[in-house]
Amino acid sequence: MVRLAFFLLVILHSFSVIAATSKQQLRIVALAPHIVENLYTIGAGEQIVGTVEYADFPAAANDIPRIGGHQGIQLEKLLALKPDLVLAWKTGSKAEDLARIERFGIDISYSDASEVDKVPNELRRLGMLTGREQAAEQAAIEFADKIAAIRAEYQHKTEVAVFYQLWPEPMMTVGKNTWINQLIDICQGRNVFANSRTDYPQISIENVVVAKPEVIILPDEKSQQQQAVIDWSQWPEVPAVKHKQFISVNADLLHRFTTRMIDGLDDMCIKIDDSRAIIKEP
């Protein structure tokens, strides 16, 4: 009986190894930059045979064939890559494109990236899909531990009124349901436009003047469009302008649902804390 049990365990282990190996050979098309980054994080980057614009990290990702971007997916190119699995993000792709992919019978799985505390689950899900559960679990634990440490460091800090200038023209910011708002909260910042009716409201200079932010955050965003530069010195009645509290942050780090976000978050929290010390001076 003992020998039989041992024999069955050996068989089950063999099947699990075969299944994991099979998953590690899947041809993957990743339709969002954060999915690409997370796959590389768990060691599955070499399985990616196609991706979209702005999927540029790590450096090896730049060699992956492009099949479109936020404006649309070139289905013919996708089909030519003969993927076994498509990993998509509904916010990052057109619904009609995703529906067409599904109609072709291609296995498709969706990223649920929306909350900071869901990143570990994203990593674990990708680990299961690619047979890299151990690497994914390690990355998930490290991410959760680092987020907890940053939260603990800033949770008792004095709140600072923050305006996050997502885009200058038309001027846009972030509402309370956004990923960026969650990060601002962790730094003990108070998003002055958190109560906006939409997640990414378009606002005016006058709205900012009325909101009276103590800090203005300017993300350094990669874009094919040249960004306008606002001369904030014309509005000295804004506390952030009066005290010259403008901070620059790395949008590539902060705007993606990846483990690298920790570096961007740490940098933003430190800069907000430096501003806090100046603003709260007697």
Buried (B, 14 or more C-beta within 10 A) or exposed (E): EEEEEEEEEEEEEEEEEEEBEEBBEBBBBBBBBBBBBBBBBBBBBEBBBBBBEBBBBEEEBEEBEBBBBBEEBBBEBBBEBEBBBBBBBBEBBBEEBBEBBEEEEBBBBBBEBBEBEBBBEBBBBBBEBBBBBEBBBBBBEBBBEBBEEBBEBBEEBEEBBBBBBBBEEEBBBBBBBBBBBBBBBBBBBBBBBBEBEEBBBEBEEEBBEEBEBBBBBBBEBEEEEEBEEBEBEEBEEBBBBEBEBBBEBBBBBBBBBBBBBBBBBBBBBBBBBEBBEEBEEE
